[in-house]
């Protein structure tokens, strides 16, 4: 089964780290990726640019509305994602617990199972 790990944190937290701390986190994250790849769990993962670069698109009354930045104000922002293959939620929880982001003072990971569209009933 596929799971999406949504990596949340306070974007300002990264900027409080010095370059050696940032390099250490990147190295830990890459090691985690290598371990997941070796075990066959890794599908894709990427960090995201800050929310200041975000653009939201909506259609209202048939018109396209574009707004800059995130739609909601929160203390934690979506900073990246990891799509993985796991046998069940317990394995996905174990993988999330090993990700460096969960040890950051400002980090948390939300785990969401992927809904396979091919599993939906046909019309």
C-alpha positions in Angstrom: 0.0 0.0 0.0 1.2 3.5 -0.7 1.4 6.2 2.0 2.2 9.9 1.7 4.2 11.3 4.6 3.6 15.0 4.8 6.4 16.8 6.6 5.3 19.8 8.5 7.3 22.4 10.5 7.8 26.0 11.2 9.6 27.4 8.1 11.6 29.8 10.3 13.2 26.9 12.2 15.5 26.1 9.2 16.8 29.6 9.2 17.8 29.4 12.9 20.2 26.6 12.1 23.8 27.3 11.1 25.1 25.8 7.8 26.8 22.8 9.6 23.5 21.9 11.2 21.6 22.3 7.9 24.2 20.0 6.2 23.8 17.4 9.0 20.0 17.3 8.6 20.4 17.0 4.8 22.9 14.2 5.3 20.6 12.4 7.7 17.6 12.7 5.4 19.7 11.3 2.4 20.8 8.4 4.6 17.2 7.7 5.5 16.3 7.8 1.8 19.0 5.3 1.0 17.8 3.0 3.7 14.3 3.1 2.4 15.5 2.6 -1.2 17.5 -0.5 -0.1 14.4 -1.9 1.7 12.1 -1.2 -1.3 9.9 1.4 0.5 11.1 4.6 -1.2 9.1 5.9 -4.2 9.8 9.7 -4.2 10.5 12.5 -1.8 11.2 16.2 -2.2 11.4 19.3 0.0 9.2 22.2 -0.9 10.1 25.9 -1.4 8.7 28.2 1.3 5.0 29.1 1.5 5.9 32.6 0.2 6.4 31.0 -3.2 3.0 29.2 -3.2 0.1 30.1 -5.5 -3.5 28.8 -5.0 -6.0 28.2 -7.8 -9.7 28.0 -7.4 -12.7 28.1 -9.7 -15.6 30.1 -8.3 -18.7 31.0 -10.4 -16.9 29.7 -13.5 -14.0 32.1 -13.0 -10.4 31.1 -12.2 -9.1 32.8 -9.0 -5.4 33.0 -8.3 -4.0 34.0 -4.9 -0.4 34.2 -3.8 0.8 32.4 -0.8 -0.9 29.8 1.4 -4.6 30.0 2.0 -4.5 29.5 5.7 -2.3 30.9 8.4 -0.7 28.1 10.5 2.2 27.7 12.9 3.4 24.8 10.8 3.8 24.7 7.1 4.0 21.8 4.6 7.7 21.6 3.9 8.1 18.4 2.0 6.7 15.0 1.3 7.7 11.3 1.0 5.7 8.9 -1.0 6.5 5.3 0.1 5.3 1.7 -0.2 4.6 0.0 3.1 2.8 -3.3 3.9 0.5 -1.5 6.4 0.1 1.6 8.6 2.4 0.1 11.3 5.3 -0.1 8.8 4.6 3.5 7.6 4.6 4.7 11.3 7.9 3.0 11.8 9.4 4.7 8.7 8.0 8.1 9.8 9.5 7.6 13.3 13.0 7.2 11.7 12.8 10.3 9.5 15.0 13.1 10.8 12.1 15.7 10.7 10.3 14.1 13.6 13.3 15.0 15.9 13.3 18.6 14.9 11.9 20.9 17.6 9.5 22.3 15.0 8.8 19.1 12.9 6.0 16.7 12.6 4.9 14.1 10.0 1.3 13.4 9.0 0.8 10.0 7.4 -2.0 9.6 4.8 -2.8 6.4 2.9 -3.1 6.9 -0.9 -6.6 6.2 -2.3 -6.0 4.2 -5.5 -8.4 5.5 -8.1 -8.3 2.2 -9.9 -9.9 0.6 -6.8 -13.0 2.8 -7.1 -16.2 1.3 -8.5 -16.7 1.8 -12.3 -19.7 3.8 -13.5 
